[in-house]
Amino acid sequence: MTIFIRKVNRYKLPPFIILLLIIFSVFLNEPSSISITNLDILLAILVIWVIATLLYFLFVSTIGRLIKRDFIAITLNAGFALLIIGMLFTIQHWPGAKSQLIISGLLILTAIISIFFHY
């Protein structure tokens, strides 16, 4: 349990970075489709962000312990979280789905390249 608490304390920031990436990808790429009456998208973003944060903490407590470099673990997890969120956005035809899939692909590719260079 202490290992889990230490890992969570080390990685407090990335869930908020994931949340900011989601919000920016929705608002900056397709701002004309967002209005005040369309707040169900924002509620869904927050629900998905909570799920991504829980997945993140699960990742930190399991696979994240095996990866020694913090940058690689954070990048890989953010990439997988955004990939899941992008797929959900694509299914629901919400704005920002393409940009989230592109960002997730770039993050996963960066993590894989970093693994080869650091190990």
Buried (B, 14 or more C-beta within 10 A) or exposed (E): EEEEEEBBEEBEEBBEEBBEBBBEBBBEBBEEEBEEEEEEBBEBBEEBBEBBBEBBBEBBBEEBEEBEEEEBBBBBBBBBBBBBBBBBBEEEEBBBBBBBBEBBBEBBEBBEEBBEEEE
